[in-house]
Amino acid sequence: MNEFCPKAIRKMEQQFNFNNEISGKIALVTGGTKGTGKAIAERLLQAGATVIITARNQPEYPNEHLHFISADLSQPAGTQKAITEVLEKYGRLDILVNNLGSSETKGGGFAALSDEDWETTIQANLFAPVRLDRGFLPQMLERKSGTIIHIASIQGKLPLYDSTLPYAAAKAGLINYSKSLSNEVSPKGIRVLTVSPGWIMTTSSTRMLERIAESSGGTLEQAAKSVMDGLGGIPFGRPAQPEEVAELVGFLVSPRAGYLTGTEFIIDGGTIPTI
């Protein structure tokens, strides 16, 4: 380092060690065995955290450095199991990334959806993070330190009524809840943030494209274009990679983002057509 570097810059460089910036932190990533959740977990591990992941099933390709808890977070018993195991084994949680999210309802608009469709979707996408926050916040508040990230979706603002209506409604609720929670706990030292991705090219997305291509007799490229057209277009010209979303989350949980709370960060390649 240049010996004439100002003291403030030297101090900043010491404080923000990008390669090990959350060393010593305990982090939980829900839905962390595949897709975006897996990328987030690996990004936090790279930054020095002890990382726990949860999902209903064991990861297909286990990472011995990621501590796995089998739990169905769409059910109250599953969230309580995850909370209890984390606190009993590690004594605290510093970073909670509520990444779990899914939409398995059939298309066809409101008339095609049953109470069970709505209940299942809202349990996984809204109630699971609410329960986990409620379980982990007391020890964060006691220490006046902690970060909670809610992974929502641009469908909270740009719903696709013909295919994912319950999912869009649940994510809109999560965005509103996240902002409200931040107003309550930020004065007490807890940062709460929302990340709303657009279309992400995960393994599940690839399988979806394969199904579309097979049913339409077209190519994967044509299938991808049809999905982007359904979203109204993606100005960037492609979906996000899971690692791109993970990089944003890695920044938000780091000391570099220490003044950020109560904000929604949209990462969608420009999909949402308004500011």
N, C-alpha and C positions, 0 to 999 in steps of 0.2 A: 504494500500500500504506500502511496506517496506520503512522505513524512509531513508535507505541507497541507494534507487533507484536513479540512475543518473538523473540529471536535464533534460537531453534531452529526456529520456524515459518518465518522468513525463509529460513533455510538449506534447509529442506525444500522450499520453493517454488522455490528456485533449482536444487536437485538434480533435482526431478521436473518437468521441462518436458513436460507431457503431449502437446503438439503436435509435439514434436521430440525425444522422450525417448530414442530409440535412434539418434540421428544419428551417423554414422560407423561403424555396425555393418554387417557383411556377413552376410546371411541367405540361407538356402536353404530353399525350400518345395517338397517333392516333391508331384507331382500337382497342381501349382499353376496349371493352365490353365483349370480350371472348378470349379464348385461351391464347396465349403467351402475347398478349397486356394486357389482364386482369391481368395476373400474374405479369407483369412488373408494372402496375399501383398500385397494392396492395403492391408490394415490396417497391415502392417509398413512398407510404402512411405510411408504417410501419417505414420507415426511417425518418419520420417527415415532409415530403413535403406536400404542398397543391397540390392536383392532379386533373387535368382536363382530361377527356377522350372524344374522339369523335368517332362517327360511324354513319352510316345512320339510324340505328334502335336503339330504347331504349334497354338497357341491359335486358336480360331475368330475371336475379336476381340482381336488383339494389343494389348498396352499397351507403348508404346515405352520406358517407364520400368522395365519388368520384363525382366530379362535371361534369355533362354530357352535351355535346353540340351535337345536331343532325346536321350532315353535311355530304354531299356526297363529299368527298375530291378528287374524280376522276374528278370533274368539277371545273373550276376556281371560280365560284360563291360560291361553298362549302368551298374551302380553304379560300376565303376572309371572309366568314361568321365566320369561326373559329378564324381567326386572329383578326377580329374586336371585337368579343365577349370577347376573352381572354384579350385583351389590354384595352378594356373599363371597364371591371369588376375588373381586377387585377392590371392594370397599367404597368405590365411588364411580361416577361417570362424568367426564369432562365435555365430551362431544357426542351429541345424538343426531344422527342423520336419518330422518324418517323417509327412507327411499321407497319402501314397499308401496306398490301400486299396480293395479291390474283392472282390465275390463274384459270380461268374458260373456257379456250379455249379447244376445242376438240382435241383428239389425231389424229394421221395420218400423222405427218410430215408437211413440208412446203406447200405442195399442198393443204392441207385441210384448210388452214388458209386464211381468208379474210383480207382486209384492216381494217375492223371494229374490228376483233379479235386483231390485232396488236395495233390499236389505243386505245382500251379500256384497254388493259393490260399495255401499256406504260403510259397512263394517271394515273392509280392508283399506279403503282410501281415506277415510275420515276418522272413524272411531279408533282405529289402531294407533295412529299418532297421538290422538288426544289422550288415550290411556297411558301410552308410554311417557308422554310429557308429564302427566300427573304423577307417574311412579318415580321418575328420575328428578323432577324439579326440586323436591324438598332438600335433598343433599346438595344440589347446586346452590340453592338459596342460602343454605346454612354457611357455605363457603364463599358466597357472593361471587361465584365464578362459574361459567359454563356457556356453551354454545349449542343452540338447537337449529337444525336446518330442516325445513319441510320441502320435500321434492313434490311440487304440484305439477301443473301442465298448462300449456297455453289454451287447452280446452276449457279451462276455467273462465276464459274470456272469449274463446272462439269455439263454441260447442258444435259437435257434429250430431244433430238431433236424430239423424236416421240410423246411427250405428252405436254411439257411445253416450247416450243421454244421461244415464245414472252416473257414469264416470265423470262427465263434465260437471254435473251438479255437485258431486262430492269434492272435486278439486276446487271448484269455486268456493265451497264452504271452507276448505282447508286454507285457502289464501286469506279469506276474511278472518278466520280463527287465528291464523298465524300473526296477522297484524294486531289483532286485539290482545293476544298473549304478550306480544312484545311490549305493548304499552303498559302492561301490568308488571312485567318482571325486569325490563331493561333498567329501571331506576334502582333495582336491587342487584345489578351486576351480571345479568344473564342476557346474552345476545340471542335474538330470534330472527331468522331470515328465511325467505322463501326463494326457491329456484324453480322456475317454470320452463321446462324444455319444450321444444316443438318435437317434430318427428326425429327419433334417434334410430340409427341403423344397428340394431341388436340382432342376435341370432333369431329371436322371435319375429323381428321385422323381415328378415330374409325369408323365413318360412312363409310368412304372409305373402310376400311377393311371389314366391314359387307357386303358392296356391292360386293367386290371381292370374299369373301367367298360364298356368295349366288350364284353368277354367275358361280363359279368354282365347287360348291358342296363340298368345303373343309371347314376347321376350320379357326377360326380367327388367330390361330398360324401359319397355313400354309399360310394364306394371308399375314401376317406380314413378313414371310420369303421370299415370292415372291417379296415384295416391297424392302426389304433389298438386295436381289439378284439383283434387277434392279438397285440399287445404286452402285453395285459392292461390296456389303458387308459393314457391320458396325462392325469394330473390337471389339467395346465395347459390341456388342451383342444385343443392343436394341436402340430404338429411345430415344431422350431427353424428359424429362418432362418440361412443360412450366416454372415451378419454377426454374429449373436449368439455363435456359436462363435468367430469371428475376434476378437471383442472380448475374450473370455476369454484367448485365446492372446496377444493384444497386451499384456494386463496381465501375464501370466506371464513374458514375455520381457523385461519392462521392469525398471528399477531398483526400482520399487515392490514387486516380488515378490522382492527380493534374498535374503530368508531362507527362501524356499520351495524345497524339493527333496525328491525321493523320495515325492511325494504324487500320488495320482490324483484328478483333478477330474471329477466326473460332471455333465454338462449335458444333462438328459433331460426337463425339465418334470415331474419327479416320477415317471417311469415305473417305475423299480425300486421294488418294494413294501417293501423293507427298508431299515434304516439301516446 
